[in-house]
Amino acid sequence: MSRRRHTPEQIITALREAEVGLARGKTVRMVIRELGISEQTY
């Protein structure tokens, strides 16, 4: 099974969502769980 690569647009969208979540007081752990990525990836 090959690894799925994200497009630059998908990465930018995820980073924006993470920034909004952090600004609203969520922890990094909560944000990455919602985005479905690992802490190392973030």
Backbone as JSON Lines, residues from 0, in Angstrom:
{"i":0,"aa":"M","n":[0.84,-1.17,0.0],"ca":[0.0,0.0,0.0],"c":[0.89,1.24,0.0]}
{"i":1,"aa":"S","n":[0.66,2.14,-0.92],"ca":[1.48,3.33,-1.01],"c":[0.99,4.4,-0.03]}
{"i":2,"aa":"R","n":[1.89,5.28,0.33],"ca":[1.53,6.37,1.24],"c":[0.79,7.45,0.48]}
{"i":3,"aa":"R","n":[-0.17,8.04,1.13],"ca":[-0.96,9.11,0.52],"c":[-0.25,10.44,0.77]}
{"i":4,"aa":"R","n":[-0.07,11.19,-0.28],"ca":[0.55,12.5,-0.15],"c":[-0.53,13.56,-0.21]}
{"i":5,"aa":"H","n":[-0.39,14.54,0.61],"ca":[-1.36,15.64,0.64],"c":[-0.92,16.72,-0.33]}
{"i":6,"aa":"T","n":[-1.9,17.36,-0.93],"ca":[-1.6,18.47,-1.83],"c":[-1.23,19.69,-0.99]}
{"i":7,"aa":"P","n":[-0.52,20.65,-1.58],"ca":[-0.2,21.87,-0.82],"c":[-1.45,22.57,-0.29]}
{"i":8,"aa":"E","n":[-2.52,22.55,-1.04],"ca":[-3.76,23.19,-0.58],"c":[-4.31,22.5,0.66]}
{"i":9,"aa":"Q","n":[-4.24,21.17,0.7],"ca":[-4.72,20.43,1.86],"c":[-3.87,20.74,3.09]}
{"i":10,"aa":"I","n":[-2.57,20.87,2.9],"ca":[-1.67,21.17,4.01],"c":[-1.95,22.56,4.56]}
{"i":11,"aa":"I","n":[-2.12,23.53,3.67],"ca":[-2.4,24.91,4.09],"c":[-3.72,24.97,4.85]}
{"i":12,"aa":"T","n":[-4.73,24.27,4.35],"ca":[-6.03,24.25,5.02],"c":[-5.9,23.66,6.43]}
{"i":13,"aa":"A","n":[-5.17,22.56,6.56],"ca":[-4.99,21.93,7.86],"c":[-4.25,22.85,8.82]}
{"i":14,"aa":"L","n":[-3.23,23.54,8.33],"ca":[-2.48,24.45,9.2],"c":[-3.34,25.63,9.64]}
{"i":15,"aa":"R","n":[-4.19,26.12,8.75],"ca":[-5.1,27.21,9.13],"c":[-6.09,26.75,10.19]}
{"i":16,"aa":"E","n":[-6.63,25.54,10.0],"ca":[-7.57,25.0,10.99],"c":[-6.87,24.82,12.33]}
{"i":17,"aa":"A","n":[-5.63,24.38,12.31],"ca":[-4.87,24.2,13.55],"c":[-4.66,25.54,14.23]}
{"i":18,"aa":"E","n":[-4.32,26.55,13.46],"ca":[-4.1,27.89,14.02],"c":[-5.36,28.44,14.67]}
{"i":19,"aa":"V","n":[-6.5,28.23,14.02],"ca":[-7.77,28.7,14.58],"c":[-8.08,27.95,15.87]}
{"i":20,"aa":"G","n":[-7.89,26.64,15.86],"ca":[-8.15,25.84,17.06],"c":[-7.28,26.26,18.23]}
{"i":21,"aa":"L","n":[-6.01,26.5,17.96],"ca":[-5.1,26.94,19.03],"c":[-5.49,28.32,19.54]}
{"i":22,"aa":"A","n":[-5.92,29.19,18.65],"ca":[-6.34,30.54,19.06],"c":[-7.59,30.49,19.93]}
{"i":23,"aa":"R","n":[-8.4,29.47,19.73],"ca":[-9.62,29.33,20.53],"c":[-9.37,28.61,21.85]}
{"i":24,"aa":"G","n":[-8.12,28.3,22.14],"ca":[-7.77,27.72,23.42],"c":[-7.65,26.21,23.45]}
{"i":25,"aa":"K","n":[-7.73,25.57,22.31],"ca":[-7.56,24.11,22.28],"c":[-6.08,23.78,22.42]}
{"i":26,"aa":"T","n":[-5.82,22.6,22.94],"ca":[-4.43,22.15,23.06],"c":[-3.98,21.58,21.72]}
{"i":27,"aa":"V","n":[-2.66,21.47,21.57],"ca":[-2.11,20.89,20.34],"c":[-2.62,19.47,20.17]}
{"i":28,"aa":"R","n":[-2.68,18.73,21.26],"ca":[-3.15,17.35,21.2],"c":[-4.57,17.26,20.67]}
{"i":29,"aa":"M","n":[-5.44,18.18,21.12],"ca":[-6.83,18.19,20.64],"c":[-6.9,18.54,19.16]}
{"i":30,"aa":"V","n":[-6.1,19.52,18.75],"ca":[-6.12,19.98,17.36],"c":[-5.65,18.88,16.42]}
{"i":31,"aa":"I","n":[-4.53,18.24,16.74],"ca":[-4.01,17.22,15.83],"c":[-4.92,16.0,15.79]}
{"i":32,"aa":"R","n":[-5.59,15.72,16.88],"ca":[-6.53,14.6,16.89],"c":[-7.7,14.89,15.95]}
{"i":33,"aa":"E","n":[-8.19,16.14,15.96],"ca":[-9.28,16.53,15.07],"c":[-8.85,16.49,13.6]}
{"i":34,"aa":"L","n":[-7.6,16.85,13.35],"ca":[-7.09,16.87,11.98],"c":[-6.69,15.48,11.49]}
{"i":35,"aa":"G","n":[-6.51,14.56,12.41],"ca":[-6.14,13.2,12.03],"c":[-4.68,13.06,11.64]}
{"i":36,"aa":"I","n":[-3.82,13.86,12.28],"ca":[-2.39,13.77,12.01],"c":[-1.66,13.48,13.31]}
{"i":37,"aa":"S","n":[-0.4,13.05,13.18],"ca":[0.38,12.74,14.38],"c":[1.09,13.99,14.89]}
{"i":38,"aa":"E","n":[1.54,13.91,16.12],"ca":[2.24,15.04,16.71],"c":[3.56,15.3,15.98]}
{"i":39,"aa":"Q","n":[4.21,14.25,15.51],"ca":[5.46,14.4,14.76],"c":[5.22,15.1,13.43]}
{"i":40,"aa":"T","n":[4.07,14.82,12.81],"ca":[3.75,15.46,11.53],"c":[3.48,16.93,11.72]}
{"i":41,"aa":"Y","n":[2.82,17.28,12.82],"ca":[2.49,18.68,13.07],"c":[3.74,19.42,13.43]}
